[in-house]
Amino acid sequence: MRWREALAQAASTARLMVGVPDYQAYAAHRAREHPGEPILSPEAFVAERAERRFGSGPDRIGRCC
C-alpha cells in the first residue's frame, strides 16, 4: 500500500471513529454489491445516517450519552 493510500485509509477510519459517514465508500459499495438499485444522493445519505444515529426507530444506533 502506498503512503497516500495509507493516509487516505487512516483519514477514513478517523472520520468513522468520530461519526462522519463516508459517502464515497457507501456509493462504491452500492454500485458493486447492489447493481441496478438506487443510490442515495449525498444529502439524503447524510440525513439518513443522522436519523439512524440521533433519531428514533428500530434502526437507531444506541449511544450512552
C-alpha angles and dihedrals in degrees: 000000000000120000093251091054090047091050091049091050092049091050091050091049091049092050091051091049091058094042103260108140120225109231095183092056090047093050093047091049093049092048092047102039103027107035114183094022120111121266118215119243115250090256094049090046093055091045092050093049092048091050091050092049102040106015131077133259139077095301094055115125106224121232129191095224 
